Amino acid sequence: MPQPSELPRLGVFGGTFDPPHVGHLILAQIARDTLNLERVLFVPAAQPPHKQDQAVTAPLHRFAMLQRAIQGNPYFEISRIDMDRQGPHYTSDMLSIVRAQNRGYELFFLMGADSLSELITWRAPEWIIAQATLAVMRRPNVPINLDALEARLPGVRERVVLVDAPLIEIAASTLRETVRRGHSIRYQVPDAVLEYINQQRLYR
């Protein structure tokens, strides 16, 4: 468990957000409340390294959808730092930039329990845990084995804080397929996001 700090806390939520859905927003809000985050910074990825072989919607559309998704929440912000720089786009580099731009803040990187188990395969995982505390969302039926991870990544145990989160079985890939089939994703994404998807005819 990380030691308490007197610094204001900034949550960093990276992802493809293709499209952003209510699950993203619920998890961000729970993290903010649970960890007393001053802000949550959403960082849409330009081209995630682990999705090089997948078609990803153009950054301008994903950014526009995310803007609409978080509008009205004064604690949520969006950053273009990944979209406005040359790739490849690694989390370790992104966190370095966020830290440089937000000196005087303690960083919390929001991630799921499934991602934590894969952390050792990410680029420079030791640098990631040096930059930010890992705010890990528990998932039902997803075990968290910190002993095994600590053996491979010494020091990680002290950089993890667990956050209880509800099971929200909404996946962006499923939403895209639902739209392709001509079915509705209403209530699974904010109304403003749904309106944008329909206007731009995304995922058809």
N, C-alpha and C positions, 0 to 999 in steps of 0.2 A: 504494500500500500504506500503510495507516494506521501512524503511528509507535507503537512499543511504549509501553505505559502500565504503571505500577506498581499501578493500581487493580484491585480484583477485578472479574471480568467476569460480566455477566448477559446471557444470551441471551433474546430476546423472540420468541416464535413465535405470530403471530396467524393466525386463519383461522376458517372456518365450522365445521369438524370435524363434518360431517354425513353419515356418522358419522366419528369418529376411527378410523384404521386403522393397521396395522403400519408402513406407509410413513411416516406422521407420526413414529412413535416411533423408527424407525431413523434418519431424518434428524436428529432432535433429538439422539440419542445420538452420532452421528458428529460433529455440530457441537460438542457439549460436549467430546468427546475431542480433536478437532482444534484447537479454539480455546482449550482450557483454561478453559471456562466454569465458574464456581462453581455456577451454577444455570441451568436453562432454564425460563422463565416462559411457560406456554401461556395465550394470551388469546383465548378464543372471542368472536367478534363477535356483537353482538346482531342487527343487520341490515346486512350489508355494502352500501355504496352501489352497488357494481357488480352487485348481485343484487336490486335493488329489484323487478324484474319476475319474480322467481323465488320459488317457494314454499320457505321455509326452515323446518326443523323447529323447534318451540318452544325457546327458549333453555334452559328448565329441563331438557329432555331432553338437549340437546347438552352441557350442563354436567355432568349426571349421567353421561353416557357417557364424557366426558373424564376425570372423576374416577376412574372405574373403569379407564380405559386406562392412566393413569400411576401407579396405586397400586403401592407396592412399590419405586418408584425414588426414592431420597432426594434426587436432584438435579433432579427434575422437580416443578414447582409449577403451580398454576392460579390465575388471577385473574379476578375478576368486574368489573373496572373498565369494560369495554365494556358489559356487560349491565346494570350498575346506574346508567348515566347516560343522559340524553336524547340522541337522535340529532340529526343524522346522525353516523355513527360512522366517522371518518376516521383513518387510520394516524397522521397527523401529530399529531392531538389525543391519541390513545392513548399515543404515545411520550412526549409531554410529561407526562402523568400518571404513567407508569411512572418517568420520570426524577425527578419530584418525590417519589415514594414510595420511591425507591431511591438517595438521594444518596450519593455516594462510590463508585458503581459505574460502570464503563464499559459502555455498552449495545451489544449486537450484535443487529441485527434480521435474523432468519432469513428468507430468501426464495429462490425458484427463479430460475434464469437467465431463464426466460420472463417472470417478473414484472419483473426488472430492465429488460428491453427496453421495458416499458410504464410504467416509473417516471415518465417525464416527463408522463404523462397523469393521474397521481394528484394529489390536492389538496396543495399546498404541498410539492413534492418537495425544494426547497432547505431547508425546515425539517426534513424527515425526515433528510437527510444531516447536518444540524447536530446532531441529537439522538443519532444512533446510527451506528455503522459497519454497513455492509450486508454480512452474511455470505451470500454468494451460492452456492447449491448448483449446481455444474456439472451439465449434462444432456447426454447423448450427442446429437449432431446438433442441439444448440441453440447457435448461435454467440453469443459475448459480444463485442460491439463497443463497447469502452469509449471509443474515439476519437470515435465518432458520438455517444455519450451525453454525453461531456465537452463537445462542441461546443454542446449544447443545455442542459446543466446543469453549468456550470463548477464544478470542485471535487469532482465525484463520483468521479473516478479515485482520489483520495487517501482516499476513504471506503469503498472496496470491498475486501473480502478474499474470495478464491475458495476454496471448499471442495469437494474431490472427493467425490462421492456416487454410490452405485450407482444404476443405472436400476431404479426400482421402478414398474412400470406398474400401479398400483392407484389408481383414481379414485373418490372418494366417490359421484359421480353414477352410476358403473357399479355400485357396491355397492347403492345404493338400487334401481336397476332390477332387479338380480339378485334382491333380496328380493321385489320386486313380482311377479316371475315365479314365485315360490315355490321358488327354488333357494337353495342354501346359500352363505354367505360365510364359513364356518368357515376358520380359519387366516389369513384376510385381515384380521380384526379380533381383538383380544384376546378370550379366552373370556368375560370379565366383561362386555364390551361386547355380544357376541352374546347373552348371557343377558338383558341389559337390553332389547335390541331385541325379542327374542321375548316377554318379559314384557309390554312396553308395546305390542306389536303395531305397531311403527313401520314405516313405508315400505310398509304393505300397500295 
